[in-house]
């Protein structure tokens, strides 16, 4: 038996549809292999656990790891590690942001990015809520974090944004393309909504941030607010956020 807990999460209005997409993909992968899907579970956070058996089970697990990422045991997390994550419970506390980095333990362990580190990285003394709103640090946003400190006795991890995430925010804020962030859908669903609303040609590029998280880069003549108004009803319940470089520049005290 081979078991894996995938890093990518399924959540939101189309949680069941996303999970069926993953499940059907697994069946398609193993149909010509000596492997059987024994278990397919989803936890409260949306991480999928898969158990396979057969001689080719390890090959299939490696493929799933490359495709969706995998969770990491707490004992394997080290200071200095750069790990993928997604922001969770944004706005629920004022002392920092939490990132789900897929850590497997007896209890849920998210990485805390303390407010003082966020302020230092973005050269701002603003309250957390103002920083998060102005920089579009929103729920389910894929990020990379650098592990600063670990206390395994109390299941606590402290981190800061990795340079790759800072570079992305800087790049977006200096670009003259508006972006529409769409979370909890796959690319086919997004493209279908754009086609039905006759706005596919208004999108310069669709950038995959995570397996089910995308940034739609609008053409220079296109406003992201118009795109969200057009496709929102076709992706009802899917969280969308507008990233407007001009507004980021007006609300932000300094570059990352």
C-alpha positions as CSV (number, residue, x, y, z in Angstrom):
1,X,0.0,0.0,0.0
2,X,1.2,3.5,-0.8
3,X,-0.5,6.6,0.7
4,X,-0.2,10.3,-0.1
5,X,-1.9,13.4,1.2
6,X,-1.9,15.9,-1.7
7,X,-0.8,19.5,-1.1
8,X,-3.4,21.0,-3.5
9,X,-6.7,21.6,-1.9
10,X,-10.3,21.4,-3.1
11,X,-12.7,23.9,-1.6
12,X,-15.5,26.3,-2.2
13,X,-18.7,26.1,-4.3
14,X,-17.1,23.5,-6.7
15,X,-15.3,21.4,-4.1
16,X,-17.0,18.2,-5.2
17,X,-16.4,18.9,-8.9
18,X,-12.7,19.6,-8.2
19,X,-12.4,16.4,-6.2
20,X,-14.1,14.4,-9.0
21,X,-11.6,15.9,-11.5
22,X,-8.7,14.6,-9.3
23,X,-10.3,11.2,-8.8
24,X,-11.1,10.7,-12.5
25,X,-7.5,11.8,-13.3
26,X,-6.2,9.1,-10.9
27,X,-8.4,6.4,-12.5
28,X,-7.2,7.5,-15.9
29,X,-3.6,7.4,-14.7
30,X,-3.8,3.9,-13.3
31,X,-6.0,2.2,-15.9
32,X,-3.0,0.7,-17.7
33,X,-0.9,0.2,-14.5
34,X,-0.8,-2.5,-11.9
35,X,-2.4,-0.2,-9.3
36,X,-5.8,0.1,-7.7
37,X,-7.3,3.1,-5.9
38,X,-8.1,1.8,-2.4
39,X,-9.0,5.0,-0.6
40,X,-9.9,8.6,-1.6
41,X,-10.7,10.9,1.3
42,X,-10.9,14.7,1.8
43,X,-10.3,16.4,5.1
44,X,-12.0,19.5,6.4
45,X,-9.3,21.8,4.9
46,X,-9.7,20.2,1.5
47,X,-6.5,18.1,1.3
48,X,-7.1,14.8,-0.5
49,X,-5.6,11.6,0.9
50,X,-5.1,8.8,-1.6
51,X,-4.2,5.1,-0.9
52,X,-3.1,2.9,-3.8
53,X,-2.0,-0.7,-4.0
54,X,-0.2,-2.8,-6.6
55,X,3.2,-3.1,-8.1
56,X,2.9,0.3,-9.9
57,X,1.5,2.1,-6.9
58,X,4.8,3.9,-6.2
59,X,5.0,5.2,-9.8
60,X,1.5,6.5,-9.5
61,X,2.2,8.2,-6.2
62,X,5.3,9.9,-7.7
63,X,3.2,11.2,-10.5
64,X,0.6,12.6,-8.2
65,X,3.3,14.2,-6.1
66,X,4.6,16.0,-9.2
67,X,1.1,17.0,-10.3
68,X,-0.5,18.1,-7.0
69,X,2.4,18.3,-4.5
70,X,2.5,16.5,-1.2
71,X,2.1,17.2,2.4
72,X,5.2,17.2,4.6
73,X,5.6,15.5,8.1
74,X,6.2,18.1,10.8
75,X,9.5,16.4,11.8
76,X,10.8,16.9,8.2
77,X,10.3,20.7,8.3
78,X,13.5,22.6,8.9
79,X,14.5,26.2,9.5
80,X,15.4,27.8,6.2
81,X,13.1,25.6,4.1
82,X,11.2,27.3,1.3
83,X,7.7,25.7,1.2
84,X,4.6,26.3,-0.9
85,X,1.5,27.3,1.0
86,X,-1.8,29.1,0.7
87,X,-3.2,31.8,3.0
88,X,-5.9,30.7,5.3
89,X,-8.2,32.3,7.9
90,X,-7.2,35.7,6.6
91,X,-8.7,38.5,8.8
92,X,-9.5,36.3,11.7
93,X,-6.5,37.5,13.8
94,X,-4.6,40.8,13.9
95,X,-1.2,39.5,14.8
96,X,-0.3,37.9,11.5
97,X,-1.3,35.7,8.6
98,X,-1.4,32.0,8.5
99,X,-0.3,29.8,5.6
100,X,-1.4,26.2,5.1
101,X,1.9,24.6,4.1
102,X,0.5,21.0,4.1
103,X,2.2,19.9,7.3
104,X,1.1,16.5,8.5
105,X,0.9,16.1,12.3
106,X,-1.5,15.0,15.1
107,X,-2.9,18.5,15.1
108,X,-3.2,21.0,12.3
109,X,-0.1,23.1,12.0
110,X,-0.1,26.2,9.8
111,X,2.8,28.6,9.5
112,X,2.3,31.9,11.2
113,X,3.7,35.0,9.3
114,X,3.8,37.5,12.2
115,X,2.7,41.1,11.6
116,X,6.1,42.5,12.5
117,X,7.7,40.4,9.7
118,X,5.1,41.4,7.2
119,X,5.7,45.1,8.1
120,X,9.4,44.7,7.8
121,X,9.2,42.9,4.4
122,X,6.8,45.5,2.9
123,X,8.3,48.5,4.7
124,X,5.0,49.6,6.2
125,X,3.7,50.2,9.7
126,X,0.0,49.8,8.7
127,X,-2.4,47.5,10.5
128,X,-2.6,44.0,9.2
129,X,-6.1,44.4,7.7
130,X,-5.0,47.5,5.7
131,X,-1.8,45.7,4.5
132,X,-3.7,42.6,3.5
133,X,-6.4,44.6,1.6
134,X,-3.9,46.9,-0.2
135,X,-1.6,44.1,-1.2
136,X,-4.4,41.6,-2.1
137,X,-3.2,39.1,0.5
138,X,-6.4,37.2,0.4
139,X,-7.9,33.8,1.5
140,X,-6.5,30.8,-0.6
141,X,-3.8,32.9,-2.2
142,X,-0.9,30.6,-3.1
143,X,2.4,31.8,-1.6
144,X,5.9,30.5,-0.8
145,X,7.2,31.0,2.7
146,X,10.6,30.7,4.3
147,X,10.6,28.8,7.6
148,X,12.1,31.0,10.4
149,X,11.5,29.0,13.6
150,X,9.9,25.7,14.6
151,X,8.8,24.6,18.1
152,X,7.7,21.0,17.7
153,X,6.7,20.7,21.4
154,X,3.9,23.2,20.9
155,X,3.3,22.5,17.2
156,X,4.3,26.1,16.2
157,X,5.9,27.2,12.9
158,X,6.9,30.8,12.2
159,X,7.7,32.0,8.7
160,X,8.0,35.0,6.4
161,X,7.2,35.4,2.8
162,X,9.8,33.9,0.5
163,X,11.6,36.2,-2.0
164,X,9.6,34.6,-4.9
165,X,6.3,35.8,-3.4
166,X,7.7,39.3,-2.8
167,X,9.0,39.4,-6.4
168,X,5.6,38.4,-7.7
169,X,3.8,41.2,-5.8
170,X,6.5,43.7,-6.9
171,X,6.2,42.5,-10.6
172,X,2.4,42.8,-10.5
173,X,2.4,46.2,-8.8
174,X,4.8,47.6,-11.4
175,X,3.0,46.1,-14.4
176,X,0.3,48.0,-16.2
177,X,-2.0,44.9,-16.7
178,X,-4.8,44.5,-14.3
179,X,-5.4,41.0,-12.9
180,X,-8.4,39.0,-11.9
181,X,-7.6,36.3,-9.3
182,X,-9.9,33.3,-9.5
183,X,-9.7,30.6,-6.8
184,X,-11.5,27.3,-6.5
185,X,-12.0,26.5,-10.2
186,X,-10.1,24.8,-12.9
187,X,-8.8,26.4,-16.1
188,X,-11.4,24.7,-18.3
189,X,-14.2,26.3,-16.2
190,X,-12.6,29.7,-16.4
191,X,-12.1,29.5,-20.1
192,X,-15.6,28.3,-20.6
193,X,-17.0,31.3,-18.6
194,X,-14.8,33.7,-20.7
195,X,-16.0,32.2,-24.0
196,X,-19.7,32.3,-22.9
197,X,-19.3,35.9,-21.9
198,X,-17.3,36.8,-25.1
199,X,-14.3,38.0,-23.0
200,X,-11.7,35.3,-23.9
201,X,-10.0,37.8,-26.2
202,X,-9.8,40.3,-23.4
203,X,-7.4,38.1,-21.5
204,X,-3.7,38.4,-22.3
205,X,-2.7,35.3,-20.3
206,X,-4.0,32.9,-17.7
207,X,-1.3,32.3,-15.1
208,X,-1.6,29.2,-12.9
209,X,-0.8,30.1,-9.3
210,X,-1.9,26.8,-8.0
211,X,-3.8,23.7,-9.2
212,X,-7.1,25.5,-8.7
213,X,-5.9,29.1,-8.4
214,X,-5.4,31.4,-11.4
215,X,-4.5,35.0,-12.2
216,X,-6.2,36.3,-15.4
217,X,-3.9,38.9,-16.9
218,X,-6.1,41.4,-18.7
219,X,-5.1,43.2,-21.9
220,X,-4.0,46.8,-21.3
221,X,-7.3,48.1,-22.6
222,X,-9.4,45.8,-20.4
223,X,-10.6,46.5,-16.9
224,X,-10.7,43.5,-14.5
225,X,-13.9,44.9,-13.0
226,X,-15.6,44.3,-16.3
227,X,-14.4,40.8,-16.5
228,X,-15.5,39.9,-13.0
229,X,-19.0,41.4,-13.7
230,X,-19.2,39.2,-16.9
231,X,-18.0,35.9,-15.6
232,X,-19.0,36.2,-12.0
233,X,-22.6,34.9,-12.7
234,X,-21.2,32.0,-14.7
235,X,-18.9,31.0,-11.8
236,X,-21.3,31.8,-9.0
237,X,-19.7,31.3,-5.6
238,X,-16.1,31.2,-6.8
239,X,-14.0,33.8,-5.0
240,X,-12.6,36.5,-7.2
241,X,-10.3,39.4,-6.4
242,X,-9.1,42.4,-8.5
243,X,-5.5,43.3,-8.5
244,X,-5.0,46.9,-9.9
245,X,-1.4,48.0,-10.0
246,X,-2.3,51.7,-9.8
247,X,-4.3,51.2,-6.6
248,X,-1.5,49.0,-5.1
249,X,0.9,51.9,-5.7
250,X,-1.4,54.4,-4.1
251,X,-2.0,52.2,-1.0
252,X,1.5,50.9,-0.5
253,X,4.2,52.7,1.4
254,X,7.1,51.1,-0.4
255,X,8.2,48.3,-2.7
256,X,8.9,44.8,-1.3
